[in-house]
Amino acid sequence: MRFAITSKGNSESNTLMHKMKSYLLDFELIYDEEEPDLVISVGGDGTLLYAFHRYSSRLDRTAFIGVHTGHLGFYADWVPEEIEKLVIAIAKTPYEIVEYPLLETVVRYQNGGKETRYLALNESTVKADDATLVMDVEIRGQHFERFRGDGLCLSTPSGSTAYNKALGGAILHPSLPAIQLAEMASINNKVFRTVGSPLVLPAHHTCMLKPVNEQDFKITIDHLSLLHKDVKSIQFRVAEERVRFARFRPFPFWKRVHDSFVAD
């Protein structure tokens, strides 16, 4: 089996990375940063997001596993004290593959410019470059509302515990093939009105944002932030691709939610 390791870059994470690499090479596994079967992320959820985007072109051939060296991460199954146990499991035990849905974002431009397509593991957000965001929201090709506010956030189920939760969105189990639309400080008064609640869309529904006035927008894809000019529309839906995680033991989602937000 071919493997690669990404590190948060701090001293503890780098030490663990080198130790794991040495142990796995001793078990005659092959270190391959270009075409790994397994990518081990050492750090936090941000480190795994970086690894996901680095290997997003081979999601059908690469599985991910996380070791967290800071606060409990939603994508990290293991802690530093379990490194030896994890190495033996990787070297000796067939792992289970767990797949989660991803968010597809397609940005189309005025004057027939080439569209750009992105995959997000957590979420994508849209804000106006330097003004209130005004967007017509279409769902399944039908006009739903005209949004005015700070911005909009489209999230995956596995990303529903991140920025989406801070916006008052629901926490979705990551096995659900869905995306969620949450508002950022919408303007609601006698003149302007939005639904004011997060929307959960199934895999066969598409959400389209169409600019009303402005055409330049700040669009984030997970941790990446880009300015897009002359935007005609922004389309969101559940991606055909899925992210694959390697599981060597049960890792209950609701226990992660409890440990992150409820437990002392």
Phi, psi and chi 1 to 4 in degrees:
 res  aa     phi    psi   chi1   chi2   chi3   chi4
   1 MET       -  141.9 -179.5  169.8   62.0      -
   2 ARG   -99.2  138.2  -60.5  176.5 -177.7  -86.3
   3 PHE  -137.9  159.4   73.2   97.6      -      -
   4 ALA  -140.1  157.6      -      -      -      -
   5 ILE  -131.6  132.5  -54.6  178.0      -      -
   6 THR  -113.3  144.3   60.3      -      -      -
   7 SER  -123.0  149.3  169.1      -      -      -
   8 LYS   -62.5  -28.2 -178.5  179.0 -179.9  179.4
   9 GLY   104.4   -7.9      -      -      -      -
  10 ASN   -82.8  173.5   61.1   -6.6      -      -
  11 SER   -60.9  -46.4  177.1      -      -      -
  12 GLU   -64.2  -44.9  179.6 -177.3    9.4      -
  13 SER   -65.4  -41.4  -60.0      -      -      -
  14 ASN   -65.7  -39.0  -74.8  -17.7      -      -
  15 THR   -62.1  -45.4  -62.2      -      -      -
  16 LEU   -65.0  -38.9  -71.8  173.3      -      -
  17 MET   -59.6  -48.7  175.4 -177.2   68.5      -
  18 HIS   -66.2  -37.0  -67.1  -54.1      -      -
  19 LYS   -65.8  -45.7 -176.6 -178.4  -66.6 -173.9
  20 MET   -64.6  -41.9  -68.2 -170.6   69.2      -
  21 LYS   -59.9  -44.4 -179.4  177.5  179.1 -179.5
  22 SER   -62.7  -45.2  176.8      -      -      -
  23 TYR   -62.3  -45.7  -72.6  166.3      -      -
  24 LEU   -68.5  -35.0  -70.5  169.7      -      -
  25 LEU   -65.3  -35.4  -70.3  173.8      -      -
  26 ASP   -62.3  -29.3  -73.5  -16.1      -      -
  27 PHE   -85.7    8.5  -82.8  109.6      -      -
  28 GLU    69.8   25.2  -61.8 -175.3  -12.2      -
  29 LEU   -78.7  159.1  -85.7   69.4      -      -
  30 ILE  -105.9  126.5  -58.7  169.1      -      -
  31 TYR   -85.1  122.1 -170.3   77.5      -      -
  32 ASP  -146.0  104.2 -174.2  -14.9      -      -
  33 GLU   -77.3  -15.6  -69.6 -171.0   -5.9      -
  34 GLU   -88.6  -43.3  -60.9  -57.2  -41.6      -
  35 GLU  -134.8   62.5  -62.4 -178.5  -19.9      -
  36 PRO   -79.2  148.0   30.4  -35.7      -      -
  37 ASP   -82.1  -31.8  -57.2  -55.1      -      -
  38 LEU  -133.6  130.6 -179.2   67.7      -      -
  39 VAL  -113.6  123.5  172.5      -      -      -
  40 ILE  -101.2  123.3  -55.5  164.7      -      -
  41 SER  -102.3  124.3  167.2      -      -      -
  42 VAL  -115.9  110.4 -177.3      -      -      -
  43 GLY   154.8 -116.4      -      -      -      -
  44 GLY  -133.5 -165.3      -      -      -      -
  45 ASP   -63.6  -33.1  -75.7  -13.5      -      -
  46 GLY   -62.6  -36.8      -      -      -      -
  47 THR   -66.0  -39.5  -49.0      -      -      -
  48 LEU   -70.6  -35.3 -162.9  138.3      -      -
  49 LEU   -60.3  -41.8  -75.6  172.6      -      -
  50 TYR   -60.6  -45.0  167.8   80.9      -      -
  51 ALA   -63.7  -41.3      -      -      -      -
  52 PHE   -58.1  -47.5  164.9   78.1      -      -
  53 HIS   -70.8  -30.8  -76.1  -82.2      -      -
  54 ARG   -64.9  -36.6  179.6  176.4  179.6 -178.9
  55 TYR  -111.7   25.2  -65.0  102.7      -      -
  56 SER   -67.2  -16.8   60.9      -      -      -
  57 SER   -81.9   -6.9   63.3      -      -      -
  58 ARG  -133.9   43.3   49.1  177.4  -65.3  113.9
  59 LEU   -65.2  -26.8  -64.8  177.2      -      -
  60 ASP   -78.4   -7.6   59.5  -25.6      -      -
  61 ARG  -122.3   -7.4  -67.7  157.3  -72.5  171.1
  62 THR  -123.7  133.9  -64.2      -      -      -
  63 ALA  -111.9  153.8      -      -      -      -
  64 PHE  -117.8  150.4  -60.8   87.1      -      -
  65 ILE  -145.8  143.3 -170.4  164.8      -      -
  66 GLY  -117.2  140.0      -      -      -      -
  67 VAL  -117.8  120.4  178.3      -      -      -
  68 HIS   -98.9  133.7   68.4   79.7      -      -
  69 THR  -112.3   10.4   55.6      -      -      -
  70 GLY  -134.1 -130.8      -      -      -      -
  71 HIS   -70.0  158.6  -61.3  -67.1      -      -
  72 LEU   -55.3  128.0 -179.4   63.6      -      -
  73 GLY  -107.0  149.2      -      -      -      -
  74 PHE   -72.7  -21.5  -88.3   86.5      -      -
  75 TYR  -105.1    6.1  -63.7  119.4      -      -
  76 ALA  -110.8  117.1      -      -      -      -
  77 ASP   -85.0  -25.6  -59.4   39.8      -      -
  78 TRP  -123.8  156.3  -58.3   81.0      -      -
  79 VAL  -115.1  162.0  -64.9      -      -      -
  80 PRO   -55.0  -34.0  -29.5   37.2      -      -
  81 GLU   -66.7  -11.8  -65.9   75.1   19.8      -
  82 GLU  -105.9   14.5  -60.3  175.7  -51.5      -
  83 ILE   -57.2  -48.2  -72.6  -59.9      -      -
  84 GLU   -61.7  -41.5  -72.2   80.3    4.8      -
  85 LYS   -62.8  -41.4 -178.1  178.3  179.6 -179.2
  86 LEU   -66.5  -42.8  173.9   58.0      -      -
  87 VAL   -60.3  -44.0  166.3      -      -      -
  88 ILE   -64.1  -40.3  -66.8  173.1      -      -
  89 ALA   -62.8  -43.8      -      -      -      -
  90 ILE   -63.1  -42.3  -67.4  172.1      -      -
  91 ALA   -75.9  -29.9      -      -      -      -
  92 LYS  -117.7  -16.6  -60.0  -67.1 -174.6  179.8
  93 THR  -118.7  128.3  -51.2      -      -      -
  94 PRO   -63.1  137.3  -19.6   31.4      -      -
  95 TYR  -103.1  155.2   51.8   79.9      -      -
  96 GLU   -85.0  142.2  176.2 -171.5    2.1      -
  97 ILE  -100.4  126.0  -69.7  -68.4      -      -
  98 VAL  -114.0  127.8  176.1      -      -      -
  99 GLU  -110.8  138.1  -64.3 -174.6  -17.5      -
 100 TYR  -121.5  148.6  -69.3  163.4      -      -
 101 PRO   -72.1  156.1   23.3  -31.6      -      -
 102 LEU  -121.2  164.4  -60.1  169.4      -      -
 103 LEU  -101.4  128.0  171.7   68.8      -      -
 104 GLU   -98.8  129.7  176.8 -168.4   77.1      -
 105 THR  -120.5  125.0  -58.0      -      -      -
 106 VAL  -121.0  120.2  177.3      -      -      -
 107 VAL  -103.9  124.2 -176.0      -      -      -
 108 ARG  -112.1  151.7  -61.6 -175.1  175.0   94.7
 109 TYR  -120.9  160.1  -56.2   94.4      -      -
 110 GLN   -65.8  157.9  -58.3  -72.2  -15.9      -
 111 ASN    61.9   25.6  -56.2  -44.1      -      -
 112 GLY    72.1   22.4      -      -      -      -
 113 GLY   -63.1  154.9      -      -      -      -
 114 LYS   -64.6  130.7 -175.5  178.5  179.7 -179.9
 115 GLU   -71.8  156.6   66.3 -176.1   37.1      -
 116 THR  -118.8  143.5   52.7      -      -      -
 117 ARG  -125.4  136.8  179.2  179.7 -176.0  -93.0
 118 TYR  -132.7  154.3  -55.9   95.7      -      -
 119 LEU  -115.5  136.1  -67.4  176.5      -      -
 120 ALA  -121.4  137.8      -      -      -      -
 121 LEU   -85.9  -36.1  178.3   55.7      -      -
 122 ASN  -103.3  -65.9  -89.6    0.4      -      -
 123 GLU  -163.7  167.9   74.8  -86.5  -50.5      -
 124 SER  -128.9  138.0  173.9      -      -      -
 125 THR  -122.3  153.6   67.5      -      -      -
 126 VAL  -130.4  126.8 -179.4      -      -      -
 127 LYS  -135.6  152.9  -63.5 -179.5 -179.9 -179.9
 128 ALA   -69.3  153.8      -      -      -      -
 129 ASP   -61.9  -44.2 -174.7   21.4      -      -
 130 ASP  -157.3   49.4 -168.7   24.0      -      -
 131 ALA  -167.7  179.4      -      -      -      -
 132 THR   -67.8  136.1  -62.7      -      -      -
 133 LEU   -76.2  125.6 -180.0   70.6      -      -
 134 VAL  -124.1  113.9 -176.3      -      -      -
 135 MET  -137.2  137.6  -79.5  -76.9 -166.5      -
 136 ASP   -82.3  128.2  -79.6  -27.8      -      -
 137 VAL  -103.7  122.2  179.8      -      -      -
 138 GLU  -113.1  139.3  -66.1 -177.2   -1.0      -
 139 ILE  -125.5  121.4  -62.5  176.2      -      -
 140 ARG    56.8   36.2  -60.6 -164.6   74.0 -172.2
 141 GLY    83.1    0.6      -      -      -      -
 142 GLN  -110.9  137.6  -63.0  -65.9  -43.9      -
 143 HIS   -63.4  130.0 -176.3  -92.2      -      -
 144 PHE  -106.7  -49.0 -179.7   76.8      -      -
 145 GLU  -164.1  164.9   67.1  179.6   12.6      -
 146 ARG  -106.9  112.8  176.4  162.3  -70.3 -176.9
 147 PHE   -89.4  135.3  173.9   86.1      -      -
 148 ARG  -130.5  126.7  -67.5  174.1  174.7   85.9
 149 GLY   169.4 -161.1      -      -      -      -
 150 ASP   -75.2  -34.4  -74.3   -3.8      -      -
 151 GLY   170.8 -179.3      -      -      -      -
 152 LEU  -131.0  146.9  -68.7  165.0      -      -
 153 CYS  -126.3  124.6  175.4      -      -      -
 154 LEU  -108.7  124.6  -80.6  -68.4      -      -
 155 SER  -127.3  157.6   63.3      -      -      -
 156 THR   -85.4  165.9   66.3      -      -      -
 157 PRO   -59.8  -42.0  -28.7   37.7      -      -
 158 SER   -69.9  -22.9   55.5      -      -      -
 159 GLY   -92.1    2.1      -      -      -      -
 160 SER   -68.0  -17.0   65.9      -      -      -
 161 THR   -88.1   -1.8   54.8      -      -      -
 162 ALA   -96.0 -124.7      -      -      -      -
 163 TYR   -58.4  -37.5 -167.4   21.8      -      -
 164 ASN   -53.8  -43.6  168.0   78.7      -      -
 165 LYS   -64.5  -39.2 -178.8  178.9 -178.8  -61.6
 166 ALA   -63.1  -25.3      -      -      -      -
 167 LEU   -88.7    3.4  -64.8  172.1      -      -
 168 GLY    89.6   14.0      -      -      -      -
 169 GLY   -75.7  164.1      -      -      -      -
 170 ALA   -79.2  152.7      -      -      -      -
 171 ILE   -89.8  121.0  -64.6  177.3      -      -
 172 LEU  -107.7  142.0  -55.7 -177.3      -      -
 173 HIS   -65.6  134.2 -166.9  -81.1      -      -
 174 PRO   -67.3   -7.9   21.6  -32.3      -      -
 175 SER   -80.4  -12.4   64.4      -      -      -
 176 LEU   -76.8  126.4  -64.2  173.4      -      -
 177 PRO   -80.2   84.7   29.0  -32.1      -      -
 178 ALA  -152.8  166.9      -      -      -      -
 179 ILE  -130.3  161.4   58.0  174.3      -      -
 180 GLN  -128.5  135.0 -175.0  168.5 -178.6      -
 181 LEU  -106.9  122.1  171.2   65.0      -      -
 182 ALA  -125.8  144.8      -      -      -      -
 183 GLU   -91.1  149.6  -60.1  177.5   -8.7      -
 184 MET  -111.3  106.3  -57.1  177.8 -160.3      -
 185 ALA    47.1   62.1      -      -      -      -
 186 SER   -69.9  151.7   59.7      -      -      -
 187 ILE   -91.3  117.3  -62.0  173.3      -      -
 188 ASN  -131.0  117.7  -76.0  -74.8      -      -
 189 ASN  -152.9 -160.4   51.6   37.9      -      -
 190 LYS   -69.2  -21.0  -68.9 -177.5  178.2 -179.8
 191 VAL   -98.5  -45.5  179.8      -      -      -
 192 PHE  -110.2  143.4  -54.4  128.0      -      -
 193 ARG  -148.9  134.1 -178.7   66.9   57.0 -166.0
 194 THR  -123.5  171.0   68.7      -      -      -
 195 VAL   -65.1  -29.5   70.0      -      -      -
 196 GLY    74.9    8.3      -      -      -      -
 197 SER  -132.3  149.6  -61.8      -      -      -
 198 PRO   -62.3  147.6  -20.1   32.4      -      -
 199 LEU  -117.2  133.8  -56.5  177.4      -      -
 200 VAL  -107.8  120.0  178.6      -      -      -
 201 LEU  -110.4  134.0  -52.6 -178.5      -      -
 202 PRO   -74.4  174.5   28.7  -34.8      -      -
 203 ALA   -62.5  -28.5      -      -      -      -
 204 HIS   -90.5    7.8   61.6  -72.6      -      -
 205 HIS  -106.3  142.6  -73.4 -166.0      -      -
 206 THR  -116.0  138.5  -63.7      -      -      -
 207 CYS  -108.8  127.3  176.8      -      -      -
 208 MET  -121.1  131.3 -176.5   84.5   74.9      -
 209 LEU  -106.9  129.8  -55.0 -176.5      -      -
 210 LYS  -124.9  124.1  -68.1 -174.4  175.2  179.7
 211 PRO   -61.4  144.7  -18.4   30.7      -      -
 212 VAL   -96.3  -45.3  175.9      -      -      -
 213 ASN  -125.8  -66.8  -63.5  -47.8      -      -
 214 GLU   -64.4  152.1  -68.3  -72.9  -33.3      -
 215 GLN  -127.1    2.3  -64.1  179.8  -10.3      -
 216 ASP  -111.5  129.1  -62.3  -11.8      -      -
 217 PHE  -139.7  146.5  -59.3   96.6      -      -
 218 LYS   -90.1  117.2  -65.4  176.9 -179.2  176.8
 219 ILE  -118.9  126.0  -58.2  175.1      -      -
 220 THR  -104.6  145.0   67.4      -      -      -
 221 ILE  -124.5  101.2  -54.3  -66.0      -      -
 222 ASP    54.7 -119.1  -67.8  -29.4      -      -
 223 HIS   -88.3   -2.9   59.4  -65.7      -      -
 224 LEU   -91.3  135.2  -52.9  172.2      -      -
 225 SER  -123.8  127.0 -178.9      -      -      -
 226 LEU  -134.8  145.5  -58.0  164.4      -      -
 227 LEU   -98.8  122.1  176.0   63.0      -      -
 228 HIS  -110.9  130.2  -68.8 -101.6      -      -
 229 LYS  -107.6  153.1  -66.6 -179.1  174.9  -67.7
 230 ASP    56.2   47.7  -59.4  -40.1      -      -
 231 VAL   -79.5  132.4  172.9      -      -      -
 232 LYS   -94.4  -41.6  179.5  180.0  179.3 -178.9
 233 SER  -162.7  158.7   66.0      -      -      -
 234 ILE  -130.0  120.9  -49.9  169.5      -      -
 235 GLN  -110.5  137.0  175.4 -176.4  -71.3      -
 236 PHE  -127.7  140.7  -57.9   94.2      -      -
 237 ARG  -164.3  169.6   64.3 -178.4  179.4 -176.3
 238 VAL   -67.4  127.2  176.4      -      -      -
 239 ALA   -72.2  154.8      -      -      -      -
 240 GLU   -69.5  -34.6  -66.7 -177.0    1.8      -
 241 GLU   -72.7  156.0  -59.7   92.5  -27.5      -
 242 ARG  -134.0  151.6  -63.8  169.9   68.9   86.6
 243 VAL   -87.8  143.3   64.0      -      -      -
 244 ARG  -115.5  126.2  -57.0  162.2   71.3 -117.6
 245 PHE  -111.8  139.4  -69.9   97.8      -      -
 246 ALA   -88.0  124.7      -      -      -      -
 247 ARG  -116.3  125.5  -67.6  -80.1 -173.1  -97.7
 248 PHE  -106.2   -5.1  -66.3   95.1      -      -
 249 ARG  -162.4  163.6   61.1 -174.0 -178.6 -174.4
 250 PRO   -60.4  145.2  -23.4   34.8      -      -
 251 PHE  -142.9   73.3 -169.0   35.8      -      -
 252 PRO   -60.2  129.7  -21.4   33.3      -      -
 253 PHE   -63.3  -44.7  174.1   73.3      -      -
 254 TRP   -68.1  -26.3  -63.8  116.2      -      -
 255 LYS   -68.6  -37.6 -175.9  178.3 -173.3  -55.3
 256 ARG   -63.0  -41.6  -82.7  177.4  -83.4  166.4
 257 VAL   -61.5  -46.1  174.0      -      -      -
 258 HIS   -59.8  -48.0  171.6  -89.8      -      -
 259 ASP   -66.1  -29.8  -68.6  -13.3      -      -
 260 SER   -83.7  -36.0  -66.7      -      -      -
 261 PHE  -119.1  -18.0  -58.6  115.9      -      -
 262 VAL  -115.4  -43.9 -179.5      -      -      -
 263 ALA   -64.3  150.8      -      -      -      -
 264 ASP   -71.8      -  -65.7  -29.4      -      -
